[in-house]
Amino acid sequence: MDSLPVELVRLVFQYCDPRTVRALRLASGRYADVGYEYLLDPHFTAVEWRDDVKRLRSIAGHDRLRGSIRSLTFNFSKVDEYNARHTTFFRHWLQEPEERSAQLQDAWIKYYELEESARKLPPFHSRSSMVEEAFKRLPNLKELEITLTKCPYHIEILKDVFEVRSCRKRDRSQACKNMNAIVSAIRHVRLASLSIDQLPLEIFRLADDRRHWFDCARSFASLSRLNLVLDPPPNLLPSSRFRTVNGLGHVLHYSVNLTHLSLAFHTYHAPLEKFHLSFQALFSGSDFTYTKLTDLKLEGVSCAEDDLRSFLLRHSATLERLRLGGRGLAKPFEWSTGGVHLHEGSFRSLFTSLQGKLPKLKRFHMEGDAEAGDFMASSREVYVFRAVTDDNWVPVKAAEGKRRGRFEGSACVKTVDSLGLERFLVEGGQYPRLGKE
């Protein structure tokens, strides 16, 4: 096998799992040399119950291994033990008592062992210098994800209940510290993709926190994809709201080369509440445009028809795919609750005015609760749009799209899909009848 060309040796390594790669590298010095680039998975996931910060710094300090890391995920998710224990019990209550008890006990023993390991490690934010040092030495790092909503444990029972928002522990202060530690390091890399799920919105309010983000202007300018899921605080006074939206707007202004933008607001203190958003205030005027934007998603916002229309039309020359709404904070068995509300205007007026003015548009999708108009008006529009595709535009199964939920059976709510609206915006024709099924 030593006589094989290097290209064939690399092809062999591509079909090997990590254990086989390590074994194959022991075959000869030539195989050991070629197999270096296959030792590490290009995606690195850091969790708090392992000393992954130290491991990441070690990889970044290795002359040959540091080039392997292309994407990185920091998972800061925590389990709310009280709610998770009740949820796991009721999800397995149909099992035989002995079998259920054994499964749950085994899962929680593993969880306590991992948490004990985590308590022995210093807090993540206290090692920001190590994170910054690692980022400086990762030349091929292009994708970064920060999440507080994915199960950090390889425990199936906990993975199952982690979809329920009440089973996730939230510490806003700690989350802000961790975010700032990572953002301080981002200025040393040129990312192509940044995704943050459950970013405390107040992080853009205080001067010390804002500084970390504003120092990354050059790094944000390299982004082509930005996915932000923001969690507004329960009490946000008008002056604080203005400063917070202004800080978020600065970050969006810096990201001038975006092709994909997703902005979602998940209000954990009031899951059905929508965040009042003014695009004119967010972008400090009505003329800011992303010249390369092809994909846009807006979720969990309440805005004015004219404001939303103006923002969409500014991107008519490039916009190809548009999503309004999403799953929001709905439980697995509920209808999507991350819709878009219009506190001024109507959906019919909005979509009619957009027809024929988005020449590049190929796909359109709405999902979740959608309301338009004055709460007391008789002409108020109220819909629940079920999912037709996921965020990657892959069709969802009919059973997944027709989840039973709190809205089902209500005489005043029309449950529909957005296929008619998509045809109307992309192909033209008459405005679809969004009637109750």
C-alpha positions as CSV (number, residue, x, y, z in Angstrom):
1,M,0.0,0.0,0.0
2,D,3.0,2.3,0.4
3,S,3.1,2.5,-3.4
4,L,-0.3,4.1,-3.7
5,P,-0.5,7.7,-4.9
6,V,-1.2,10.3,-2.3
7,E,-4.5,11.1,-3.9
8,L,-5.7,7.5,-3.4
9,V,-4.4,7.4,0.2
10,R,-6.5,10.5,0.9
11,L,-9.5,8.9,-0.6
12,V,-9.0,5.9,1.7
13,F,-8.8,8.2,4.7
14,Q,-12.0,9.9,3.7
15,Y,-14.0,6.7,4.2
16,C,-12.5,6.0,7.6
17,D,-14.0,6.8,11.0
18,P,-11.8,8.5,13.6
19,R,-10.8,5.2,15.2
20,T,-9.8,3.7,11.9
21,V,-7.9,6.9,11.0
22,R,-5.7,6.5,14.1
23,A,-5.1,2.9,13.4
24,L,-4.2,3.4,9.7
25,R,-1.7,6.1,10.6
26,L,0.3,3.5,12.5
27,A,0.8,1.5,9.4
28,S,3.7,3.6,8.1
29,G,5.4,7.0,8.3
30,R,3.9,8.0,5.0
31,Y,0.4,7.1,6.2
32,A,0.9,8.9,9.4
33,D,1.9,12.1,7.5
34,V,-1.0,12.0,5.1
35,G,-3.5,11.1,7.8
36,Y,-2.7,14.2,9.9
37,E,-5.4,16.3,8.2
38,Y,-8.0,13.5,9.0
39,L,-7.3,13.3,12.7
40,L,-9.8,15.9,13.6
41,D,-13.3,16.6,12.6
42,P,-13.5,20.0,10.9
43,H,-16.4,20.9,13.3
44,F,-15.5,21.4,16.9
45,T,-18.2,21.5,19.6
46,A,-17.3,22.9,23.0
47,V,-19.5,22.2,26.1
48,E,-19.1,23.3,29.7
49,W,-18.9,19.9,31.3
50,R,-15.6,19.2,29.4
51,D,-12.4,21.3,29.4
52,D,-12.9,22.1,25.7
53,V,-11.4,25.5,26.0
54,K,-8.0,24.0,26.9
55,R,-8.4,21.4,24.2
56,L,-9.2,24.0,21.6
57,R,-6.2,26.1,22.6
58,S,-4.0,23.0,22.3
59,I,-5.3,22.3,18.8
60,A,-4.8,25.9,17.8
61,G,-1.2,25.7,19.1
62,H,-0.4,22.7,16.9
63,D,1.2,23.6,13.6
64,R,-0.5,21.0,11.6
65,L,-3.8,20.4,13.4
66,R,-4.9,24.0,13.7
67,G,-5.8,24.2,10.1
68,S,-8.4,21.4,10.5
69,I,-10.9,23.4,12.4
70,R,-13.4,25.1,10.0
71,S,-16.5,25.5,12.2
72,L,-17.0,25.9,15.9
73,T,-20.0,25.5,18.2
74,F,-20.1,26.8,21.8
75,N,-23.0,25.1,23.7
76,F,-23.8,26.9,26.9
77,S,-27.2,25.2,27.4
78,K,-28.2,24.1,30.9
79,V,-31.0,21.8,32.2
80,D,-33.7,23.0,34.5
81,E,-33.6,20.0,36.7
82,Y,-37.0,20.4,38.4
83,N,-39.0,20.9,35.2
84,A,-36.9,18.3,33.3
85,R,-37.5,15.6,35.9
86,H,-41.3,16.1,35.7
87,T,-41.2,16.2,31.9
88,T,-39.2,13.0,31.6
89,F,-41.4,11.2,34.0
90,F,-44.6,12.1,32.2
91,R,-43.1,11.3,28.8
92,H,-42.4,7.8,30.0
93,W,-45.4,7.2,32.2
94,L,-46.9,4.5,29.9
95,Q,-43.8,2.3,30.3
96,E,-43.7,-0.4,33.0
97,P,-42.8,1.2,36.3
98,E,-39.6,-0.9,36.7
99,E,-38.4,-0.1,33.2
100,R,-39.2,3.6,33.5
101,S,-37.4,3.8,36.8
102,A,-34.3,2.1,35.5
103,Q,-34.1,4.3,32.4
104,L,-34.6,7.6,34.3
105,Q,-32.3,6.7,37.1
106,D,-29.5,5.8,34.6
107,A,-30.0,9.1,32.7
108,W,-29.9,11.3,35.8
109,I,-26.9,9.5,37.2
110,K,-25.0,10.3,34.0
111,Y,-26.2,13.9,34.2
112,Y,-25.0,14.3,37.8
113,E,-21.6,12.9,36.8
114,L,-21.2,15.4,34.0
115,E,-22.3,18.3,36.2
116,E,-19.8,17.3,38.8
117,S,-17.1,17.5,36.1
118,A,-18.3,20.9,35.1
119,R,-18.2,22.3,38.7
120,K,-14.5,21.4,38.8
121,L,-13.7,23.8,35.9
122,P,-13.4,27.6,36.1
123,P,-16.2,29.6,34.5
124,F,-16.0,30.0,30.8
125,H,-15.9,33.8,30.8
126,S,-12.9,33.8,33.2
127,R,-10.9,32.1,30.5
128,S,-11.6,34.7,27.7
129,S,-7.8,35.1,27.2
130,M,-7.5,31.4,26.3
131,V,-10.4,31.7,23.9
132,E,-8.9,34.7,22.3
133,E,-5.5,33.0,22.0
134,A,-7.1,30.0,20.3
135,F,-9.0,32.2,17.8
136,K,-5.8,34.0,16.8
137,R,-4.3,30.6,15.7
138,L,-7.2,29.1,13.8
139,P,-6.6,30.2,10.2
140,N,-9.5,28.3,8.6
141,L,-12.2,29.1,11.1
142,K,-15.2,30.3,9.0
143,E,-18.3,29.3,10.9
144,L,-19.3,30.0,14.5
145,E,-22.4,29.0,16.4
146,I,-23.3,29.9,20.0
147,T,-26.4,28.2,21.4
148,L,-28.3,28.0,24.7
149,T,-31.1,25.8,23.3
150,K,-29.5,22.5,22.3
151,C,-29.0,19.6,24.7
152,P,-25.3,19.5,25.6
153,Y,-25.3,15.9,26.9
154,H,-25.3,12.6,25.0
155,I,-28.2,11.4,27.0
156,E,-31.2,10.5,24.9
157,I,-33.9,11.1,27.6
158,L,-32.6,14.7,28.1
159,K,-32.3,15.3,24.4
160,D,-36.0,14.4,24.1
161,V,-37.2,16.9,26.7
162,F,-34.8,19.7,25.7
163,E,-37.3,20.8,23.0
164,V,-39.5,22.0,25.8
165,R,-38.4,25.6,26.7
166,S,-39.3,25.2,30.4
167,C,-36.6,22.4,30.6
168,R,-33.9,24.8,29.8
169,K,-32.3,26.9,32.6
170,R,-31.7,30.6,31.8
171,D,-29.1,32.8,33.4
172,R,-29.1,36.1,31.5
173,S,-26.1,37.6,33.3
174,Q,-24.0,34.5,32.8
175,A,-25.0,34.3,29.1
176,C,-24.0,37.9,28.5
177,K,-20.5,37.3,30.1
178,N,-20.0,34.2,27.9
179,M,-21.1,36.0,24.8
180,N,-18.8,38.9,25.4
181,A,-15.9,36.5,26.0
182,I,-16.4,35.0,22.6
183,V,-17.2,38.2,20.8
184,S,-13.9,39.7,22.1
185,A,-12.1,36.9,20.3
186,I,-14.1,37.2,17.0
187,R,-12.1,40.3,16.0
188,H,-9.1,38.0,15.3
189,V,-10.9,36.0,12.6
190,R,-12.8,36.6,9.4
191,L,-16.0,34.6,9.7
192,A,-18.3,33.7,6.9
193,S,-21.2,32.6,9.1
194,L,-22.3,33.5,12.6
195,S,-25.3,32.0,14.4
196,I,-26.4,32.8,17.9
197,D,-29.5,31.2,19.5
198,Q,-31.0,33.0,22.5
199,L,-28.9,36.1,22.7
200,P,-30.0,38.4,25.6
201,L,-31.1,41.6,23.8
202,E,-30.0,43.8,26.7
203,I,-26.4,43.0,25.8
204,F,-26.5,45.9,23.3
205,R,-27.6,48.4,26.0
206,L,-24.6,48.9,28.3
207,A,-21.5,50.7,27.1
208,D,-19.1,48.0,28.3
209,D,-21.0,45.2,26.5
210,R,-21.5,47.2,23.3
211,R,-17.8,47.9,23.1
212,H,-17.0,44.2,22.6
213,W,-19.4,44.0,19.6
214,F,-18.4,47.3,18.1
215,D,-14.7,46.3,18.1
216,C,-15.6,43.5,15.7
217,A,-16.7,45.8,12.9
218,R,-14.1,44.3,10.4
219,S,-15.0,40.8,11.3
220,F,-18.8,41.4,10.9
221,A,-18.0,42.9,7.5
222,S,-16.7,39.5,6.3
223,L,-20.0,37.7,7.2
224,S,-22.2,36.4,4.4
225,R,-24.6,34.6,6.9
226,L,-26.0,36.0,10.1
227,N,-28.6,34.2,12.2
228,L,-29.6,35.9,15.4
229,V,-32.3,34.6,17.8
230,L,-32.8,37.4,20.4
231,D,-34.4,37.1,23.8
232,P,-35.9,40.5,24.9
233,P,-35.8,41.2,28.7
234,P,-39.2,41.4,30.6
235,N,-38.7,45.1,31.5
236,L,-37.3,47.4,28.8
237,L,-38.0,51.1,29.3
238,P,-38.3,53.3,26.2
239,S,-34.8,54.9,26.6
240,S,-33.3,51.4,27.2
241,R,-35.2,50.0,24.2
242,F,-33.9,52.8,21.9
243,R,-30.3,52.2,23.0
244,T,-30.7,48.4,22.7
245,V,-32.2,48.6,19.2
246,N,-29.5,51.1,18.2
247,G,-26.7,48.8,19.4
248,L,-28.2,45.9,17.4
249,G,-28.5,48.2,14.4
250,H,-24.8,49.0,14.6
251,V,-24.0,45.3,14.4
252,L,-26.3,44.9,11.4
253,H,-24.8,47.9,9.7
254,Y,-21.3,46.4,10.1
255,S,-22.4,43.2,8.3
256,V,-22.6,44.9,4.9
257,N,-21.9,41.8,2.8
258,L,-24.7,39.6,4.0
259,T,-26.4,37.2,1.6
260,H,-28.4,35.4,4.3
261,L,-30.0,37.3,7.3
262,S,-32.3,35.8,9.9
263,L,-33.7,37.9,12.8
264,A,-35.9,36.1,15.3
265,F,-37.2,37.4,18.6
266,H,-38.2,34.8,21.2
267,T,-39.7,36.4,24.3
268,Y,-39.2,33.7,26.9
269,H,-41.1,35.7,29.6
270,A,-44.2,35.9,27.3
271,P,-43.9,33.3,24.5
272,L,-46.8,34.7,22.4
273,E,-45.7,38.3,22.6
274,K,-44.1,39.9,19.6
275,F,-41.2,42.4,19.7
276,H,-42.2,45.9,18.4
277,L,-39.6,46.6,15.7
278,S,-39.1,49.6,13.5
279,F,-36.8,49.0,10.5
280,Q,-36.3,52.7,10.1
281,A,-35.0,53.0,13.7
282,L,-33.0,49.7,13.5
283,F,-31.1,50.9,10.5
284,S,-31.0,54.6,11.5
285,G,-32.9,55.7,8.4
286,S,-34.7,54.5,5.3
287,D,-31.8,54.1,2.8
288,F,-29.7,51.3,4.2
289,T,-29.6,48.3,1.9
290,Y,-27.8,45.0,1.8
291,T,-26.5,44.9,-1.8
292,K,-26.0,41.1,-1.8
293,L,-29.0,39.9,0.3
294,T,-30.7,36.9,-1.3
295,D,-32.3,35.2,1.8
296,L,-34.3,37.0,4.6
297,K,-36.1,35.6,7.6
298,L,-38.1,37.7,10.1
299,E,-39.7,36.0,13.1
300,G,-41.6,37.1,16.2
301,V,-41.8,40.8,15.3
302,S,-44.6,43.4,15.3
303,C,-44.1,46.1,12.7
304,A,-46.0,48.6,10.5
305,E,-47.0,47.6,6.9
306,D,-45.3,50.6,5.3
307,D,-42.1,50.1,7.3
308,L,-41.9,46.4,6.3
309,R,-42.8,47.0,2.7
310,S,-40.1,49.7,2.4
311,F,-37.5,47.4,3.9
312,L,-38.4,44.6,1.5
313,L,-38.5,46.8,-1.6
314,R,-35.0,48.1,-0.9
315,H,-33.8,44.6,-1.4
316,S,-36.0,43.8,-4.5
317,A,-32.9,43.7,-6.8
318,T,-31.4,40.7,-5.0
319,L,-34.0,39.0,-2.7
320,E,-34.7,35.5,-3.8
321,R,-36.1,33.8,-0.7
322,L,-38.3,35.3,2.0
323,R,-39.6,33.8,5.2
324,L,-42.0,35.6,7.6
325,G,-42.5,33.8,10.9
326,G,-41.3,30.5,12.3
327,R,-41.7,28.0,15.1
328,G,-41.1,30.5,17.9
329,L,-41.3,29.0,21.4
330,A,-44.1,26.6,20.6
331,K,-44.0,23.2,22.3
332,P,-43.5,20.2,20.0
333,F,-47.2,19.4,19.9
334,E,-48.4,23.0,19.3
335,W,-48.9,25.2,16.3
336,S,-46.0,27.5,15.5
337,T,-46.1,30.7,17.5
338,G,-43.3,32.8,16.0
339,G,-45.4,34.7,13.5
340,V,-45.3,38.3,12.3
341,H,-47.9,40.9,13.4
342,L,-48.7,44.2,11.6
343,H,-49.9,46.8,14.1
344,E,-50.6,49.1,11.2
345,G,-52.0,48.0,7.8
346,S,-53.0,44.6,6.6
347,F,-51.5,41.6,5.0
348,R,-53.7,41.8,1.9
349,S,-52.5,45.4,1.3
350,L,-48.9,44.4,2.0
351,F,-48.7,41.5,-0.4
352,T,-50.8,43.2,-3.1
353,S,-48.4,46.1,-3.1
354,L,-45.4,43.7,-3.3
355,Q,-46.7,41.7,-6.3
356,G,-44.5,42.2,-9.3
357,K,-42.0,44.3,-7.4
358,L,-39.8,41.5,-6.2
359,P,-38.5,40.3,-9.6
360,K,-35.8,37.9,-8.2
361,L,-38.2,36.3,-5.7
362,K,-38.3,32.5,-6.1
363,R,-39.7,31.2,-2.7
364,F,-41.9,32.7,0.0
365,H,-43.1,31.1,3.2
366,M,-45.1,32.2,6.2
367,E,-45.4,30.3,9.5
368,G,-47.0,30.9,12.9
369,D,-49.6,33.2,14.2
370,A,-50.2,36.2,12.0
371,E,-52.4,39.2,13.0
372,A,-52.9,42.6,11.3
373,G,-54.9,45.6,12.2
374,D,-56.4,47.2,15.3
375,F,-57.4,44.8,18.0
376,M,-60.9,46.2,18.2
377,A,-61.5,46.5,14.4
378,S,-63.9,44.2,12.7
379,S,-61.6,43.9,9.6
380,R,-58.7,42.6,11.7
381,E,-56.9,39.7,10.0
382,V,-56.0,36.7,12.2
383,Y,-54.4,33.5,10.7
384,V,-52.3,30.6,11.8
385,F,-49.9,29.5,9.0
386,R,-48.7,26.0,9.3
387,A,-45.2,25.0,8.2
388,V,-44.8,23.9,4.6
389,T,-40.9,23.8,4.6
390,D,-38.2,24.1,7.2
391,D,-35.7,26.9,7.4
392,N,-33.6,25.1,4.7
393,W,-36.6,25.0,2.4
394,V,-36.9,21.2,2.7
395,P,-40.6,20.2,2.6
396,V,-42.0,19.1,6.0
397,K,-44.3,16.1,6.4
398,A,-48.0,16.9,6.6
399,A,-48.2,15.5,10.1
400,E,-45.5,17.9,11.2
401,G,-47.1,20.8,9.6
402,K,-50.5,20.1,11.1
403,R,-49.6,20.1,14.8
404,R,-52.5,20.4,17.2
405,G,-52.3,23.4,19.4
406,R,-53.9,26.1,21.4
407,F,-55.4,27.8,18.3
408,E,-57.2,24.7,16.9
409,G,-60.9,24.9,17.1
410,S,-61.1,28.6,17.5
411,A,-63.9,30.0,15.4
412,C,-62.1,33.3,14.7
413,V,-58.8,31.8,13.6
414,K,-58.1,30.6,10.1
415,T,-55.6,27.8,9.8
416,V,-53.9,27.9,6.4
417,D,-50.6,27.4,4.5
418,S,-48.7,30.0,2.5
419,L,-48.6,28.2,-0.8
420,G,-51.2,30.4,-2.3
421,L,-49.3,33.6,-1.2
422,E,-46.1,32.2,-2.6
423,R,-47.7,31.6,-6.1
424,F,-49.3,35.1,-5.9
425,L,-45.9,36.8,-5.2
426,V,-43.8,34.7,-7.5
427,E,-46.1,34.0,-10.4
428,G,-48.8,36.6,-10.1
429,G,-52.5,36.1,-10.6
430,Q,-55.4,36.8,-8.2
431,Y,-54.9,37.3,-4.4
432,P,-55.5,33.9,-2.8
433,R,-58.5,33.1,-0.6
434,L,-57.1,32.6,2.9
435,G,-60.2,30.9,4.2
436,K,-60.7,28.5,7.1
437,E,-60.2,24.9,6.2
